[in-house]
Amino acid sequence: MLPRLRHAAVVAALVCALCCAPAGATYSIVACDAAGDCGAAVATHNLAVGASVIYAQAKVGAVATQFETNPQYGPKGLALLARGVAPADALQRLLEEDGGFDGGDIGERQVGLVDARGRAATHTGAAAQASAWAGARSGEGFAVQGNGLASAEVLEAMAEAYRGGRGDLSERLMAALRAGQRAGGQRIGAMSAALRVATVAGGFQDIDLRVDAAADPVADLARLDDQFHAHQAMLGAERAARSGDAAAARAQRNEALRLSHQWDRIWRRAARLAMQLGEDERALEYLGVFASANPVWAREEVDDALYARLRQRPQFVRLREGLGAQEPGG
């Protein structure tokens, strides 16, 4: 607890003791990596958590504002971090200038901040702390925080998973979120989850994925992140093929298919790439999966001139007949 806020925290604790605390159920992680990418991931028992809880800016930092969210903390926190204000001082400013958003106060705020230099700060107000279990942990380059959790093990598991995670920042954030779920997650269940990563490269490298309402939002979010990476891998495969590096194209394509979760678009592009690489058998295999996932689109696809050299192959003929495709020009 920050020193200048102790008196306010005591008052909030007394108020909390006299009334029922809200049923909070949220856990999140904010982090920045050595490259300057910054991001956050969150899960909660509420609707559309990605709309107002997590914020990130490359080479600056990330913010999570939860329990009784004050959405002003995100933009204000990032602006302070961008000016070089340390996370602890930025957090102090946010709490001092809370302004009673939505009738709440700092006792109802739970906040995590991290900057691109790896410094982190957290705050769990008295009302938030009263929701069993609530707390926060931080380390070099990250902070995890939660309320209404099954136990302290949720945050411990998240911190361990992030520290030991491999891959890019989004994959490490998702590893932490999934570890938190495996450790028990929210005591009263889950409803939505979100992932946001602001990259130094920017543009389509940035990630903003949301599951606004689902029975298993963390699993659904993990699938979306896999599919994001599947798309990136397929783009890499197509670039490699254009440059004449067939081995790299195949490796990237295989990675895209591994992460696709049967996404029809990825299998269609894999089939087209196989034709480009002279892999007719592979193309037929991939077209079969694509047709199973999206027969309407596949009915159009098999008539493309790209597949002309397959037209007399029995497997291709059976595929077209099964789809009810017409002969071109027929």
Salt bridges, closest charged atoms under 4 A:
GLU96 OE2 - ARG4 NH1 3.01
GLU97 OE1 - LYS76 NZ 3.41
GLU97 OE2 - ARG93 NE 2.99
ASP98 OD1 - ARG109 NE 2.74
ASP115 OD2 - ARG119 NH2 2.76
GLU156 OE2 - ARG137 NE 2.67
ASP168 OD2 - HIS229 NE2 2.64
ASP208 OD2 - ARG196 NH2 3.64
ASP208 OD1 - ARG210 NE 3.24
ASP225 OD1 - HIS229 ND1 3.51
ASP226 OD2 - HIS261 NE2 2.82
GLU238 OE1 - ARG269 NH2 2.76
GLU255 OE2 - ARG258 NH2 2.77
GLU279 OE2 - ARG250 NE 2.41
GLU279 OE1 - ARG253 NH1 2.53
ASP280 OD1 - ARG309 NE 2.82
ASP280 OD2 - ARG313 NH1 3.95
GLU281 OE2 - ARG313 NH2 1.96
GLU301 OE1 - ARG268 NE 2.81
GLU301 OE2 - ARG272 NH1 2.49
ASP303 OD1 - ARG320 NH2 2.65
ASP304 OD2 - ARG272 NH2 3.65
GLU327 OE2 - ARG320 NH1 3.17
